[in-house]
Amino acid sequence: MPYHKNKQQAFQAAQQGMEDAEEVYHEIVQDSASYGHQLKHLKQEVNEAYQQIENAMEVASEHQRIQLEQFQNDLRKMVDEVNQTY
């Protein structure tokens, strides 16, 4: 059972990392004086989310792996969108 718990905890950490990155992404205001700071914060959250996803991939079930891959795709879209608008 500890193995299952580790899988679940790893997945939940990745899910939380994704939610944190999305929250920062949606709060970015391009014409704000703190835009650069917001971008730096987003980069940090995205990097943390990627790391949590990679960690979770190591122990993920097939269903979790599919969701984790979707998280990675969503993160890539966020980064691409920010890069295009900057």
Backbone as JSON, one array per atom type, in Angstrom:
{
  "sequence": "MPYHKNKQQAFQAAQQGMEDAEEVYHEIVQDSASYGHQLKHLKQEVNEAYQQIENAMEVASEHQRIQLEQFQNDLRKMVDEVNQTY",
  "N": [[0.79, -1.21, 0.0], [2.0, 1.32, 0.62], [3.3, 2.04, -1.75], [1.21, 2.65, -3.49], [0.19, 4.86, -2.17], [2.33, 6.61, -2.44], [2.28, 6.99, -5.2], [-0.15, 8.31, -5.45], [0.29, 10.59, -3.88], [2.41, 11.76, -5.29], [1.14, 12.31, -7.71], [-0.82, 14.1, -6.84], [0.8, 16.21, -5.97], [1.87, 17.03, -8.4], [-0.46, 17.82, -9.67], [-1.24, 19.93, -8.01], [0.91, 21.64, -8.44], [0.47, 22.26, -11.1], [-1.96, 23.62, -10.91], [-1.12, 25.83, -9.4], [0.65, 27.07, -11.2], [-1.14, 27.69, -13.27], [-2.77, 29.53, -11.96], [-1.02, 31.7, -11.47], [-0.42, 32.3, -14.12], [-2.9, 33.19, -15.1], [-3.14, 35.52, -13.7], [-1.38, 37.32, -14.74], [-0.68, 40.52, -15.94], [-0.2, 42.21, -18.77], [0.41, 44.92, -19.31], [1.15, 45.88, -16.92], [3.14, 47.42, -14.38], [4.56, 45.6, -12.94], [5.0, 43.47, -14.59], [7.35, 42.11, -15.47], [8.22, 40.96, -13.08], [6.01, 39.32, -12.6], [6.25, 37.56, -14.76], [8.65, 36.29, -14.08], [7.86, 35.0, -11.74], [5.92, 33.29, -12.82], [7.55, 31.69, -14.46], [9.05, 30.38, -12.5], [7.01, 28.93, -11.18], [6.11, 27.31, -13.3], [8.41, 25.81, -13.85], [8.65, 24.44, -11.41], [6.27, 22.97, -11.49], [6.73, 21.36, -13.77], [8.84, 19.81, -12.75], [7.56, 18.47, -10.64], [5.72, 17.02, -12.11], [7.41, 15.38, -13.63], [8.54, 13.87, -11.54], [6.23, 12.55, -10.64], [5.61, 11.06, -12.89], [7.37, 8.95, -12.77], [6.26, 7.07, -11.08], [3.66, 6.79, -11.81], [0.33, 5.58, -12.52], [-1.24, 4.18, -15.45], [-3.51, 5.69, -16.12], [-3.03, 8.01, -14.61], [-0.69, 8.82, -15.85], [-1.55, 9.64, -18.38], [-3.03, 11.91, -17.69], [-0.98, 13.43, -16.55], [0.63, 13.87, -18.78], [-1.09, 15.51, -20.17], [-1.06, 17.71, -18.46], [1.59, 18.53, -18.92], [1.39, 19.29, -21.61], [-0.42, 21.42, -21.36], [1.11, 23.2, -19.84], [3.15, 23.75, -21.68], [1.65, 25.1, -23.63], [0.91, 27.39, -22.18], [3.45, 28.57, -21.76], [4.25, 28.97, -24.42], [2.28, 30.78, -25.25], [2.78, 32.99, -23.6], [5.35, 33.6, -24.46], [4.85, 34.39, -27.08], [3.41, 36.73, -26.78], [5.1, 38.41, -25.53]],
  "CA": [[0.0, 0.0, 0.0], [2.77, 2.56, 0.59], [3.59, 2.37, -3.14], [0.02, 3.32, -4.02], [0.11, 6.16, -1.53], [3.35, 7.44, -3.07], [1.77, 7.35, -6.53], [-1.21, 9.3, -5.27], [0.9, 11.83, -3.39], [3.18, 12.35, -6.39], [0.18, 12.85, -8.66], [-1.45, 15.28, -6.23], [1.79, 17.29, -5.98], [1.92, 17.51, -9.78], [-1.73, 18.5, -9.91], [-1.18, 21.2, -7.29], [1.87, 22.47, -9.16], [-0.2, 22.72, -12.31], [-2.94, 24.63, -10.48], [-0.37, 27.03, -9.0], [1.14, 27.71, -12.43], [-2.3, 28.27, -13.96], [-3.22, 30.7, -11.2], [-0.09, 32.8, -11.77], [-0.59, 32.61, -15.54], [-4.13, 33.96, -15.29], [-3.03, 36.8, -13.01], [-0.44, 38.2, -15.43], [-1.21, 41.7, -16.62], [0.91, 42.58, -19.65], [0.79, 46.32, -19.26], [1.41, 46.21, -15.53], [4.53, 47.77, -14.04], [5.21, 44.42, -12.35], [4.93, 42.39, -15.58], [8.58, 41.33, -15.42], [8.17, 40.16, -11.85], [4.99, 38.3, -12.8], [6.83, 36.55, -15.65], [9.63, 35.54, -13.31], [7.09, 34.13, -10.85], [5.32, 32.24, -13.66], [8.63, 30.78, -14.86], [9.36, 29.57, -11.32], [5.89, 27.99, -10.97], [6.11, 26.35, -14.4], [9.54, 24.9, -13.62], [8.29, 23.55, -10.29], [5.23, 22.05, -11.97], [7.39, 20.37, -14.62], [9.6, 18.9, -11.9], [6.61, 17.61, -9.93], [5.15, 16.11, -13.11], [8.44, 14.38, -13.92], [8.61, 12.98, -10.38], [5.02, 11.73, -10.62], [5.68, 10.13, -14.03], [8.18, 7.79, -12.4], [5.47, 6.08, -10.33], [2.26, 6.97, -12.19], [-0.45, 4.56, -13.19], [-1.5, 4.55, -16.85], [-4.49, 6.79, -16.1], [-2.34, 9.2, -14.12], [0.3, 9.21, -16.87], [-2.28, 10.38, -19.41], [-3.33, 13.23, -17.12], [0.29, 14.15, -16.39], [1.02, 14.31, -20.12], [-1.95, 16.66, -20.47], [-0.5, 18.83, -17.69], [2.77, 19.0, -19.63], [0.92, 20.0, -22.8], [-1.01, 22.68, -20.92], [2.22, 24.07, -19.45], [3.8, 24.19, -22.92], [0.78, 26.1, -24.24], [1.06, 28.61, -21.39], [4.76, 29.15, -22.04], [4.21, 29.44, -25.8], [1.43, 31.96, -25.32], [3.49, 34.1, -22.96], [6.47, 33.94, -25.34], [4.34, 35.06, -28.28], [2.89, 38.04, -26.45], [6.15, 39.25, -24.94]],
  "C": [[0.83, 1.29, 0.0], [3.08, 3.01, -0.85], [2.42, 3.13, -3.75], [-0.09, 4.73, -3.45], [1.14, 7.11, -2.15], [2.91, 7.89, -4.46], [0.75, 8.47, -6.4], [-0.64, 10.63, -4.81], [1.68, 12.53, -4.5], [2.24, 12.99, -7.4], [-0.46, 14.12, -8.11], [-0.49, 16.47, -6.2], [1.88, 17.88, -7.38], [0.67, 18.31, -10.11], [-1.74, 19.87, -9.23], [-0.21, 22.16, -7.98], [1.26, 23.06, -10.42], [-1.2, 23.82, -11.96], [-2.25, 25.94, -10.09], [0.12, 27.79, -10.23], [0.0, 28.37, -13.19], [-2.77, 29.54, -13.28], [-2.33, 31.91, -11.5], [-0.27, 33.25, -13.21], [-1.8, 33.51, -15.76], [-4.09, 35.33, -14.61], [-2.1, 37.78, -13.72], [-1.17, 39.32, -16.15], [-0.06, 42.28, -17.45], [1.34, 44.03, -19.53], [1.02, 46.8, -17.83], [2.88, 46.56, -15.33], [5.28, 46.56, -13.49], [5.19, 43.22, -13.3], [6.17, 41.5, -15.54], [8.63, 40.43, -14.19], [7.16, 39.03, -11.99], [5.52, 37.18, -13.71], [7.84, 35.67, -14.92], [8.92, 34.54, -12.38], [6.46, 32.98, -11.64], [6.38, 31.22, -14.06], [8.97, 29.84, -13.71], [8.26, 28.52, -11.1], [5.86, 26.92, -12.04], [7.23, 25.33, -14.21], [9.25, 23.93, -12.48], [7.25, 22.53, -10.72], [5.83, 20.97, -12.85], [8.14, 19.35, -13.78], [8.66, 17.94, -11.16], [5.98, 16.6, -10.89], [6.15, 15.01, -13.43], [8.56, 13.38, -12.77], [7.42, 12.04, -10.36], [5.03, 10.71, -11.74], [6.41, 8.84, -13.67], [7.36, 6.69, -11.73], [4.01, 6.05, -10.77], [1.63, 5.71, -12.77], [-0.7, 5.04, -14.62], [-2.47, 5.73, -16.92], [-3.83, 8.09, -15.66], [-1.36, 9.73, -15.16], [-0.37, 10.04, -17.97], [-2.58, 11.8, -18.93], [-2.06, 14.07, -16.97], [0.8, 14.66, -17.73], [0.18, 15.52, -20.55], [-1.48, 17.9, -19.72], [0.71, 19.4, -18.42], [2.37, 19.79, -20.88], [0.35, 21.37, -22.44], [0.08, 23.68, -20.51], [2.92, 24.62, -20.69], [2.97, 25.27, -23.6], [0.89, 27.44, -23.51], [2.37, 29.32, -21.74], [4.78, 29.72, -23.47], [3.42, 30.73, -25.93], [2.12, 33.19, -24.72], [4.65, 34.55, -23.86], [6.02, 34.7, -26.58], [3.89, 36.48, -27.98], [3.97, 38.97, -25.89], [7.0, 39.9, -26.0]]
}
